[in-house]
Amino acid sequence: MIVCSCNVLSDGQVRACLQPGPGCPRTPAQVYGCLGCSAKCGRCARTIRGILRNALAEAEAHAAHSHAAHACTTGCEATCSLGSFQTTREPEGVAA
């Protein structure tokens, strides 16, 4: 399913960039950077944020069942190489 019509990004492409470890995107802006594009109208930010939340929840549930910690949790936020892409300002017209 296409989640960003401006950049023609699918939900599969968004999920594919969510690899465990320090480079794991934590915000929609980081996902755009990981996929080599940037937000245009910003309407997809809420959907991308939902995909991020679901992927993290699934990884944490899987880790709880396998008794192993997911590599992309709070520990990697401090060393995240994509931190420079994080923005504190939402695109205009996008609710948080």
Helices and strands as residue ranges (DSSP letters): E 2-4, E 9-10, H 11-16, H 28-34, H 45-66, H 74-77, G 83-85
